[in-house]
Amino acid sequence: MELTLAVCGLVRSASEIMKHRPEHVTQKGNASDYVTEADVRVQEVLSEGLRKLLPGSEVCGEEGSDHTVHARDVWIVDPIDGTSNFIRDLGASVVSVGLKRNGELFSGVIYNPYRDEMFYAEKGCGTWLNGKQIRVSDNDFAHSHFCTAMSVYDKSHADACFHILREVYYHCDDMRRFGAAAFELAQLAAGRVELYFEMRLCPWDCAAAALLIEEAGGYWECLYQNGMPTDRRFAFLAANTKENFDRLREIISREIPEIPYDASL
């Protein structure tokens, strides 16, 4: 866990940049997709530090243009997951860093500076929150909370998302929407929610979180993909138990039997 703990220290240091509210906000792809000077600066600090931790490694980050990577060690970075929340000072944004080694998820760190919650995992070592090991809950579907979103960056897929949401909502306990995938998925790893689906995620949204969930005893999938790609978008689902995962996947695959968009980044 030495490498992962070193990443935790780097992430905590970089998150200090988030203490200052952004003065300049830029829209990227559409009116709901933002970037601030803090996003860019956090990624710069992380990229420099991560490359020093693992010489020869590459960084695949949200605020970058090159997502085709070939190194043995690839860092997958979301400098501020939940930028819209950050702009609005909602206190639901995190820094997320995942590491793929030889094509497999090896390490994941997610830090919520607002609650000083450091989630981290390394392959085969379990998932930890502030030094205490955590696991997913054992709630069944009827007693599960469902985190989901409505494809805000491409609202043409909203109807399919609403159909899935309605079907799940009728059979689960309740739903939540925090507007930050890594934030929500860390809650699943900690046993605070049980079900997750989003129509259109990028690798930096969930690479770290996927390992957290896996090492905490849960299940995840980039729908219709092999593992966690670094060069494309995908539909992503996760659940606390195999039974809940299979039921959620069946509902989703009925509605979207294939990815309904251009998946390239």
Backbone bond lengths (Angstrom), bond angles and torsions (degrees), N, CA, C in turn:
res aa  C-N    CA-C-N  psi(-1)  N-CA   C-N-CA  omega(-1)  CA-C   N-CA-C  phi
1 M - - - 1.472 - - 1.530 112.09 -
2 E 1.329 117.28 1.82 1.467 119.85 -175.49 1.522 111.49 -59.80
3 L 1.332 116.74 -43.60 1.463 120.00 -179.83 1.522 110.93 -63.69
4 T 1.318 117.08 -46.31 1.465 121.19 -177.75 1.528 111.02 -63.73
5 L 1.313 117.40 -40.11 1.463 119.90 178.00 1.525 111.42 -65.86
6 A 1.320 116.83 -33.19 1.467 119.86 175.27 1.522 110.42 -66.04
7 V 1.329 116.91 -38.19 1.469 120.57 176.47 1.528 110.18 -64.47
8 C 1.331 116.57 -39.28 1.469 120.02 177.51 1.526 110.65 -56.43
9 G 1.327 116.77 -45.14 1.455 120.15 179.52 1.514 112.11 -63.36
10 L 1.322 116.77 -40.92 1.461 120.90 179.06 1.524 111.04 -65.64
11 V 1.328 117.00 -43.05 1.459 121.70 179.59 1.525 111.06 -63.86
12 R 1.316 116.80 -42.99 1.466 120.09 178.67 1.529 110.70 -60.35
13 S 1.329 116.19 -42.77 1.462 120.05 179.64 1.528 111.25 -64.88
14 A 1.335 117.00 -44.75 1.464 120.70 -178.88 1.523 111.75 -64.32
15 S 1.332 116.63 -31.22 1.467 120.06 -177.05 1.526 112.70 -67.96
16 E 1.322 117.64 -14.39 1.460 120.17 176.60 1.527 111.13 -57.80
17 I 1.319 115.90 -28.61 1.471 120.41 178.79 1.520 110.64 -61.57
18 M 1.330 117.53 -27.87 1.464 121.43 -177.62 1.521 113.07 -74.34
19 K 1.319 117.85 -8.34 1.470 120.22 178.87 1.526 111.91 -69.33
20 H 1.316 116.76 -18.28 1.462 121.19 -177.89 1.518 109.40 -103.04
21 R 1.322 117.03 122.40 1.458 121.16 178.45 1.521 110.13 -62.57
22 P 1.338 117.51 141.85 1.467 120.22 -176.49 1.527 112.43 -70.10
23 E 1.320 115.47 138.05 1.458 120.87 175.72 1.523 111.21 -92.74
24 H 1.334 116.24 -27.55 1.461 120.68 -177.13 1.529 109.04 -124.37
25 V 1.324 115.61 125.60 1.456 122.44 -179.98 1.524 108.41 -123.49
26 T 1.336 116.09 131.51 1.459 121.48 -179.97 1.511 109.14 -120.71
27 Q 1.335 116.70 140.80 1.452 121.27 173.23 1.519 108.71 -88.26
28 K 1.353 115.37 139.08 1.461 119.62 -179.18 1.526 109.66 -98.56
29 G 1.329 117.97 -92.39 1.458 120.15 -174.69 1.509 114.54 -78.23
30 N 1.332 117.30 -35.55 1.461 120.17 -178.14 1.520 109.10 -156.67
31 A 1.316 116.31 -173.93 1.462 121.18 -172.86 1.517 113.64 -67.32
32 S 1.349 118.00 -12.65 1.467 121.11 -179.40 1.522 113.15 -106.03
33 D 1.320 118.05 0.44 1.466 122.78 -174.11 1.528 108.80 -112.33
34 Y 1.340 116.02 109.24 1.454 121.09 -171.63 1.529 111.61 -114.15
35 V 1.325 114.77 156.72 1.450 121.46 167.38 1.521 107.61 -141.36
36 T 1.326 117.13 141.63 1.457 122.00 178.26 1.523 109.28 -120.54
37 E 1.334 115.42 169.60 1.465 118.77 176.87 1.525 110.38 -63.02
38 A 1.332 117.41 -25.95 1.464 120.71 178.41 1.529 110.95 -68.29
39 D 1.348 117.51 -41.88 1.465 120.38 176.52 1.528 110.59 -55.36
40 V 1.321 115.21 -48.69 1.458 120.66 -176.80 1.521 110.98 -64.80
41 R 1.321 116.27 -43.52 1.462 120.28 -177.08 1.532 111.41 -68.47
42 V 1.332 117.52 -42.03 1.467 120.06 178.10 1.525 109.88 -61.07
43 Q 1.329 117.40 -42.79 1.462 118.77 179.39 1.521 111.32 -65.04
44 E 1.315 117.98 -39.04 1.464 120.32 177.87 1.518 111.27 -60.30
45 V 1.333 116.72 -46.01 1.467 121.17 -179.48 1.524 110.08 -63.78
46 L 1.336 116.50 -45.01 1.454 119.89 -179.64 1.527 111.48 -65.01
47 S 1.320 116.71 -44.36 1.463 119.88 -177.86 1.521 111.36 -59.23
48 E 1.316 115.85 -44.42 1.466 119.83 179.19 1.525 110.97 -63.44
49 G 1.319 116.72 -46.77 1.460 120.31 -177.74 1.517 113.30 -68.34
50 L 1.334 117.16 -39.34 1.463 120.57 -178.40 1.522 111.40 -67.72
51 R 1.318 116.89 -37.91 1.470 119.80 177.97 1.526 111.01 -66.84
52 K 1.320 116.62 -31.20 1.463 119.52 176.10 1.518 110.82 -71.42
53 L 1.328 117.46 -36.50 1.462 120.61 178.65 1.527 111.05 -64.04
54 L 1.340 116.47 -39.32 1.461 121.05 -179.33 1.527 108.85 -130.87
55 P 1.308 118.10 86.82 1.465 120.41 178.09 1.523 110.97 -55.10
56 G 1.325 115.75 135.55 1.455 120.90 -178.29 1.515 113.95 91.86
57 S 1.326 117.01 -7.47 1.459 120.06 178.59 1.530 110.57 -78.06
58 E 1.333 115.73 161.15 1.456 122.38 176.71 1.522 109.15 -116.81
59 V 1.350 115.05 158.52 1.461 121.38 -179.96 1.522 109.23 -118.82
60 C 1.319 115.65 126.04 1.460 123.02 172.71 1.519 106.49 -111.09
61 G 1.342 116.99 105.55 1.457 120.25 -174.35 1.503 112.58 -124.03
62 E 1.333 115.02 158.31 1.469 119.25 -179.28 1.519 111.97 -59.63
63 E 1.334 116.57 -41.10 1.467 119.59 -176.73 1.531 110.92 -92.10
64 G 1.308 115.46 49.15 1.453 121.44 177.95 1.512 109.45 -140.17
65 S 1.317 116.66 173.53 1.457 120.18 -176.26 1.527 112.84 -114.73
66 D 1.334 118.17 -19.10 1.454 121.25 -176.74 1.522 109.67 -103.84
67 H 1.344 117.08 107.01 1.447 121.01 -178.50 1.522 111.84 -110.97
68 T 1.329 116.56 11.04 1.456 121.50 173.97 1.524 108.39 -97.83
69 V 1.314 116.16 109.51 1.464 120.87 -173.58 1.520 109.62 -124.30
70 H 1.342 115.39 148.54 1.465 119.81 -173.46 1.529 113.19 -131.66
71 A 1.319 118.72 -2.43 1.457 120.90 -176.57 1.526 111.04 -70.66
72 R 1.323 115.92 161.62 1.463 119.79 173.86 1.512 110.64 -61.70
73 D 1.333 116.48 -41.75 1.459 122.23 -178.23 1.524 109.72 -110.09
74 V 1.323 116.62 120.20 1.467 122.28 -178.53 1.525 109.09 -125.56
75 W 1.331 116.61 118.55 1.455 122.59 175.10 1.535 108.71 -84.76
76 I 1.325 116.99 132.50 1.468 122.24 178.98 1.526 106.71 -115.50
77 V 1.336 116.03 112.08 1.468 121.42 -163.58 1.523 111.75 -121.61
78 D 1.311 115.43 128.92 1.468 121.90 165.11 1.518 106.29 -114.72
79 P 1.333 117.74 105.57 1.469 119.44 -174.00 1.518 113.37 -63.38
80 I 1.336 116.84 -39.63 1.470 121.46 172.67 1.516 107.24 -140.39
81 D 1.294 116.68 101.81 1.458 120.65 174.09 1.529 107.50 -83.78
82 G 1.322 115.50 120.98 1.458 120.42 -172.64 1.517 110.58 97.21
83 T 1.335 116.37 46.90 1.467 119.59 -178.47 1.520 111.76 -62.44
84 S 1.323 117.26 -39.81 1.467 119.98 178.19 1.528 110.74 -60.60
85 N 1.338 117.02 -41.13 1.470 120.94 175.68 1.524 110.20 -62.06
86 F 1.338 116.14 -41.06 1.465 121.73 -179.86 1.529 110.70 -62.02
87 I 1.312 116.66 -44.84 1.465 121.16 179.28 1.523 110.67 -60.38
88 R 1.324 116.22 -38.49 1.467 121.72 -176.34 1.526 113.49 -90.71
89 D 1.345 116.37 2.22 1.463 122.39 178.19 1.532 112.08 57.97
90 L 1.318 116.18 45.13 1.459 121.18 -179.08 1.525 113.40 -86.59
91 G 1.329 118.01 -10.58 1.459 120.42 177.49 1.514 113.49 71.67
92 A 1.324 117.96 28.34 1.465 121.76 178.91 1.520 109.42 -134.54
93 S 1.335 115.98 59.74 1.460 122.92 177.82 1.526 108.06 -134.44
94 V 1.334 115.90 148.62 1.459 120.19 -177.49 1.526 110.18 -137.85
95 V 1.325 115.01 162.72 1.459 122.70 168.73 1.521 106.88 -101.22
96 S 1.348 116.64 133.36 1.460 120.70 -175.09 1.520 110.68 -129.40
97 V 1.330 116.78 128.65 1.471 122.52 178.44 1.530 108.63 -135.19
98 G 1.328 115.71 118.86 1.453 120.93 173.94 1.517 109.93 -114.47
99 L 1.315 116.81 155.97 1.464 121.92 177.50 1.519 109.45 -127.85
100 K 1.342 115.12 123.76 1.459 120.70 170.12 1.523 108.26 -100.62
101 R 1.322 115.73 130.46 1.469 121.67 178.19 1.518 107.93 -122.02
102 N 1.323 115.11 120.83 1.470 120.26 -176.89 1.524 111.32 53.52
103 G 1.332 115.41 39.53 1.459 120.87 174.78 1.510 115.74 83.87
104 E 1.327 118.37 -2.35 1.466 122.22 -178.41 1.528 110.59 -117.67
105 L 1.328 116.43 145.34 1.458 120.13 176.56 1.529 109.26 -63.83
106 F 1.322 115.73 129.54 1.465 120.61 -176.08 1.518 112.81 -120.47
107 S 1.336 117.67 -34.26 1.463 121.18 -176.19 1.524 109.37 -147.95
108 G 1.324 116.12 147.25 1.457 120.40 177.92 1.519 111.21 -147.23
109 V 1.335 115.78 136.29 1.465 122.00 178.36 1.522 108.71 -135.95
110 I 1.318 116.76 129.99 1.464 122.67 173.94 1.520 107.49 -131.86
111 Y 1.321 115.91 127.40 1.466 120.19 -177.41 1.519 110.59 -123.91
112 N 1.330 114.90 127.19 1.462 122.61 173.94 1.531 107.85 -103.44
113 P 1.334 117.65 101.68 1.465 119.48 -175.77 1.527 113.34 -70.19
114 Y 1.320 117.22 -19.72 1.461 120.39 -177.90 1.527 111.60 -72.91
115 R 1.328 116.56 -30.15 1.463 121.24 177.98 1.520 112.09 -114.10
116 D 1.331 116.16 5.09 1.460 122.15 -176.75 1.522 110.22 49.98
117 E 1.348 115.96 50.77 1.461 121.75 178.27 1.530 108.87 -110.43
118 M 1.317 115.12 116.19 1.453 122.55 179.25 1.528 108.68 -107.00
119 F 1.331 115.72 107.42 1.462 122.58 175.72 1.528 108.04 -95.31
120 Y 1.329 117.33 135.70 1.458 118.03 178.62 1.529 110.71 -155.39
121 A 1.320 114.14 152.33 1.464 120.55 179.67 1.519 108.85 -151.45
122 E 1.323 115.45 151.27 1.452 122.12 171.40 1.520 107.06 -134.42
123 K 1.299 116.26 144.86 1.463 121.07 -174.44 1.525 111.05 -51.25
124 G 1.334 115.75 122.64 1.449 121.33 177.40 1.513 115.41 83.42
125 C 1.353 117.28 1.42 1.473 120.40 -175.03 1.521 113.68 -116.13
126 G 1.325 118.46 6.59 1.459 120.48 -179.99 1.517 112.47 81.75
127 T 1.326 114.47 178.64 1.470 122.43 179.22 1.516 109.02 -115.74
128 W 1.324 115.11 139.50 1.456 121.33 -171.94 1.519 110.95 -130.90
129 L 1.313 115.46 147.97 1.469 122.68 175.34 1.524 107.62 -131.40
130 N 1.330 115.44 112.08 1.471 121.10 179.99 1.527 112.06 49.97
131 G 1.341 115.49 43.19 1.457 120.32 174.11 1.510 115.52 87.73
132 K 1.338 118.62 -0.93 1.461 121.19 179.16 1.528 108.94 -117.31
133 Q 1.329 116.45 133.62 1.452 119.75 -178.80 1.527 110.21 -69.87
134 I 1.319 116.07 140.04 1.465 121.38 -178.55 1.518 109.92 -125.35
135 R 1.334 115.65 160.41 1.455 122.02 176.58 1.526 109.09 -141.30
136 V 1.325 114.03 159.79 1.459 119.76 174.33 1.524 109.25 -65.16
137 S 1.323 116.59 162.68 1.464 120.05 176.96 1.529 109.80 -77.83
138 D 1.323 116.61 169.38 1.464 120.83 176.46 1.529 111.24 -108.76
139 N 1.323 117.93 19.02 1.465 121.17 -179.00 1.526 111.54 -62.80
140 D 1.326 116.18 141.60 1.455 119.97 174.52 1.527 109.74 -79.85
141 F 1.336 116.11 177.53 1.460 121.14 -174.03 1.528 111.52 -58.58
142 A 1.298 116.82 -41.96 1.461 120.85 -176.39 1.521 112.68 -66.04
143 H 1.327 117.31 -22.01 1.459 121.66 -178.84 1.536 111.55 -111.60
144 S 1.326 116.31 23.80 1.457 121.38 -177.04 1.523 112.00 -101.29
145 H 1.334 115.18 148.08 1.458 122.18 168.61 1.526 108.40 -99.04
146 F 1.333 115.16 138.10 1.460 123.57 -172.50 1.526 109.17 -113.20
147 C 1.330 116.21 119.30 1.466 121.59 173.46 1.523 108.86 -97.27
148 T 1.312 116.19 130.56 1.456 119.55 -178.16 1.519 109.61 -155.53
149 A 1.322 115.22 173.37 1.467 121.48 178.13 1.522 108.04 -145.32
150 M 1.325 115.88 174.74 1.458 121.43 -172.30 1.522 112.88 -116.54
151 S 1.340 117.96 34.86 1.467 122.27 177.48 1.520 110.78 53.41
152 V 1.342 115.57 57.46 1.460 120.61 -171.91 1.525 112.25 -62.57
153 Y 1.332 118.78 -28.84 1.459 120.42 -178.88 1.526 112.96 -79.54
154 D 1.321 117.08 -14.46 1.465 121.39 175.61 1.526 107.42 -147.17
155 K 1.305 116.84 89.18 1.463 121.88 -171.32 1.524 113.07 -73.95
156 S 1.334 117.06 -2.60 1.460 118.91 175.11 1.526 111.47 -66.65
157 H 1.337 116.90 -16.92 1.470 121.24 179.12 1.531 112.19 -97.24
158 A 1.319 116.53 7.89 1.466 119.65 -174.64 1.527 112.60 -62.83
159 D 1.328 118.11 -38.70 1.465 119.63 -177.54 1.522 111.35 -61.00
160 A 1.329 116.99 -44.47 1.467 119.75 178.38 1.524 110.43 -61.86
161 C 1.345 116.30 -41.53 1.470 119.96 178.44 1.523 111.08 -62.21
162 F 1.341 116.73 -42.73 1.466 120.01 -179.68 1.519 111.35 -65.78
163 H 1.323 118.17 -36.48 1.462 120.47 177.89 1.526 110.73 -63.93
164 I 1.329 116.42 -43.30 1.467 120.30 177.45 1.524 110.44 -64.29
165 L 1.334 115.54 -45.98 1.471 120.80 179.60 1.529 110.72 -56.47
166 R 1.335 115.63 -46.19 1.471 119.28 -177.46 1.519 111.38 -63.74
167 E 1.345 116.54 -44.12 1.460 120.36 -178.61 1.530 110.75 -62.86
168 V 1.328 116.68 -44.87 1.463 119.58 179.68 1.524 110.79 -67.51
169 Y 1.323 116.47 -42.36 1.468 121.08 -176.09 1.523 112.12 -60.87
170 Y 1.322 117.09 -36.37 1.460 120.20 178.72 1.523 112.12 -61.76
171 H 1.339 117.63 -24.74 1.458 120.49 -171.84 1.526 114.55 -114.99
172 C 1.354 117.34 -9.86 1.466 119.05 178.32 1.524 109.94 -103.70
173 D 1.315 117.50 -175.10 1.459 121.90 -179.12 1.526 111.31 -76.66
174 D 1.352 116.84 -54.38 1.467 120.07 -176.03 1.526 108.00 -164.27
175 M 1.322 116.60 175.90 1.455 120.84 178.64 1.518 110.23 -128.35
176 R 1.336 115.40 159.85 1.456 123.27 178.28 1.526 108.45 -138.12
177 R 1.343 115.90 150.35 1.459 120.35 172.92 1.518 108.46 -142.27
178 F 1.338 116.55 110.08 1.463 121.92 -177.66 1.529 112.74 -100.87
179 G 1.327 118.31 -13.61 1.451 120.65 177.19 1.515 114.87 78.44
180 A 1.333 117.26 23.81 1.470 121.59 178.13 1.528 107.72 -155.24
181 A 1.326 116.53 109.14 1.468 121.02 -172.08 1.525 112.79 -60.57
182 A 1.337 116.82 -49.26 1.466 119.08 -178.00 1.525 111.02 -62.65
183 F 1.329 116.64 -38.73 1.460 121.45 176.67 1.527 109.81 -58.35
184 E 1.342 116.96 -48.75 1.461 121.30 -176.64 1.524 111.32 -67.10
185 L 1.319 116.79 -41.58 1.459 120.15 -177.97 1.525 112.28 -68.59
186 A 1.329 116.89 -31.05 1.465 119.43 173.63 1.528 110.56 -64.28
187 Q 1.339 116.92 -34.66 1.463 120.25 176.59 1.527 110.86 -64.53
188 L 1.329 116.26 -36.42 1.468 119.85 177.60 1.529 110.32 -64.79
189 A 1.329 116.47 -43.77 1.471 119.83 178.81 1.517 111.55 -61.67
190 A 1.331 116.54 -30.68 1.463 121.26 -178.09 1.524 112.98 -87.33
191 G 1.325 117.98 1.25 1.464 120.74 177.85 1.514 114.24 81.46
192 R 1.326 118.06 16.66 1.467 122.02 -177.56 1.522 112.55 -91.46
193 V 1.337 117.24 -26.67 1.457 123.99 171.37 1.526 106.52 -137.27
194 E 1.339 116.16 169.24 1.469 118.33 -172.43 1.527 115.18 -124.97
195 L 1.323 118.57 -25.04 1.462 121.74 -173.69 1.521 110.00 -127.09
196 Y 1.343 116.05 145.71 1.463 119.72 179.33 1.520 110.21 -147.98
197 F 1.331 116.34 138.46 1.461 121.78 170.73 1.518 109.65 -150.74
198 E 1.336 115.14 136.91 1.456 120.06 167.36 1.517 108.80 -141.42
199 M 1.326 115.13 138.50 1.459 122.20 -173.55 1.525 113.26 -66.89
200 R 1.344 116.94 -35.05 1.463 118.16 -166.43 1.534 109.57 -146.55
201 L 1.327 115.74 91.07 1.454 121.01 178.50 1.523 110.07 -111.97
202 C 1.327 114.65 161.21 1.459 122.35 172.11 1.527 108.30 -108.81
203 P 1.330 118.45 160.42 1.470 119.85 -174.93 1.519 114.15 -57.09
204 W 1.347 117.68 -37.17 1.467 118.89 -178.44 1.524 112.50 -69.22
205 D 1.344 117.63 -16.61 1.466 120.17 177.26 1.522 112.14 -70.64
206 C 1.334 117.36 -26.71 1.461 117.83 -168.00 1.524 115.73 -143.54
207 A 1.334 119.35 3.55 1.470 119.72 -177.91 1.527 111.24 -62.32
208 A 1.326 116.94 -50.54 1.468 119.72 179.16 1.521 110.46 -63.49
209 A 1.335 116.44 -43.17 1.462 121.08 -176.08 1.516 112.33 -65.42
210 A 1.330 117.28 -35.29 1.460 119.48 -179.66 1.525 111.01 -59.74
211 L 1.328 116.64 -42.67 1.466 118.99 178.52 1.521 110.76 -68.69
212 L 1.330 117.95 -38.56 1.469 119.98 176.05 1.528 110.39 -55.36
213 I 1.330 115.79 -46.74 1.461 120.54 -177.67 1.526 110.78 -65.98
214 E 1.318 116.20 -45.69 1.464 120.92 -179.48 1.523 111.57 -60.04
215 E 1.317 117.09 -47.10 1.462 121.16 -178.30 1.527 112.19 -72.60
216 A 1.347 116.51 -17.53 1.469 120.62 176.80 1.519 111.86 -91.64
217 G 1.331 117.40 4.54 1.460 120.97 175.50 1.507 114.92 98.84
218 G 1.347 118.10 5.56 1.451 121.35 -178.09 1.516 113.06 -96.84
219 Y 1.338 115.18 -170.71 1.459 122.79 -173.88 1.524 109.85 -134.51
220 W 1.336 116.24 146.08 1.462 120.33 179.60 1.520 109.50 -150.67
221 E 1.333 115.33 162.60 1.467 120.47 176.78 1.513 109.84 -158.78
222 C 1.326 115.49 137.11 1.460 121.56 163.82 1.522 104.52 -86.59
223 L 1.305 117.47 106.49 1.455 122.36 -167.17 1.528 111.49 -57.67
224 Y 1.340 114.71 128.37 1.469 123.46 178.13 1.530 112.69 64.75
225 Q 1.323 116.79 24.32 1.461 122.16 175.91 1.530 108.77 -123.94
226 N 1.311 114.97 161.51 1.465 120.31 172.20 1.519 108.35 -98.04
227 G 1.321 117.21 109.66 1.460 120.78 179.05 1.518 112.24 69.81
228 M 1.333 115.21 -145.91 1.468 122.55 -175.74 1.529 109.21 -113.11
229 P 1.337 118.77 98.67 1.471 119.68 178.17 1.520 111.38 -69.46
230 T 1.320 116.33 155.80 1.467 120.59 176.37 1.521 111.68 -110.48
231 D 1.325 117.40 -1.58 1.460 120.02 -172.44 1.523 114.07 -122.72
232 R 1.354 116.78 16.49 1.462 118.17 -178.27 1.520 111.40 -155.42
233 R 1.315 115.22 162.09 1.465 122.12 172.44 1.525 108.98 -85.91
234 F 1.341 116.02 163.29 1.454 119.83 -179.12 1.528 109.31 -162.85
235 A 1.328 115.15 160.77 1.462 120.77 168.56 1.534 107.21 -82.02
236 F 1.329 116.31 139.01 1.461 120.39 -174.24 1.521 109.60 -128.43
237 L 1.322 115.96 134.47 1.460 120.50 175.33 1.519 109.44 -135.11
238 A 1.326 115.03 155.23 1.461 121.04 179.37 1.523 108.43 -155.09
239 A 1.324 115.15 156.05 1.461 120.07 178.52 1.521 109.39 -156.68
240 N 1.311 115.33 164.33 1.460 121.12 -175.85 1.514 113.20 -78.55
241 T 1.336 118.28 -34.03 1.465 121.35 -177.74 1.523 109.86 -126.81
242 K 1.332 116.15 160.91 1.463 120.33 178.98 1.528 110.46 -63.13
243 E 1.325 117.23 -39.45 1.456 120.39 179.93 1.534 110.75 -62.24
244 N 1.318 116.77 -46.65 1.465 120.15 179.15 1.529 111.31 -66.20
245 F 1.331 116.41 -38.84 1.462 120.39 179.24 1.527 110.15 -62.45
246 D 1.322 118.07 -47.66 1.462 121.13 -178.45 1.526 111.25 -62.63
247 R 1.332 116.85 -39.19 1.470 119.53 179.86 1.522 110.74 -68.45
248 L 1.319 117.39 -42.52 1.460 121.02 178.77 1.526 110.18 -64.46
249 R 1.323 117.29 -43.31 1.461 120.51 -178.77 1.525 111.12 -63.47
250 E 1.314 117.51 -37.79 1.461 120.76 179.78 1.530 110.55 -64.21
251 I 1.319 117.00 -41.64 1.471 121.06 178.01 1.524 110.61 -62.99
252 I 1.331 115.91 -45.31 1.471 120.50 -177.18 1.527 110.89 -67.44
253 S 1.332 117.56 -44.65 1.467 120.10 -175.40 1.528 111.77 -68.78
254 R 1.337 118.07 -25.75 1.467 119.87 173.46 1.519 110.94 -64.26
255 E 1.329 115.96 -39.16 1.461 120.88 -176.87 1.521 112.09 -81.49
256 I 1.346 117.07 -37.80 1.473 120.03 179.39 1.534 108.73 -128.76
257 P 1.343 117.61 85.57 1.465 120.85 -179.37 1.528 113.16 -69.87
258 E 1.313 117.19 -8.33 1.453 123.06 173.74 1.522 108.70 -153.60
259 I 1.329 117.62 162.79 1.457 121.08 179.93 1.528 108.92 -69.89
260 P 1.323 118.10 121.65 1.480 120.37 -171.35 1.527 114.25 -92.56
261 Y 1.329 117.73 33.09 1.467 119.85 -179.27 1.520 109.81 -156.48
262 D 1.311 115.51 166.07 1.475 121.07 173.60 1.518 107.66 -69.51
263 A 1.313 116.84 116.95 1.467 120.49 -172.24 1.522 113.63 -85.98
264 S 1.322 118.19 -5.88 1.467 119.62 -177.01 1.525 110.83 -68.33
265 L 1.342 116.06 147.98 1.460 120.66 178.56 1.533 110.17 -84.03
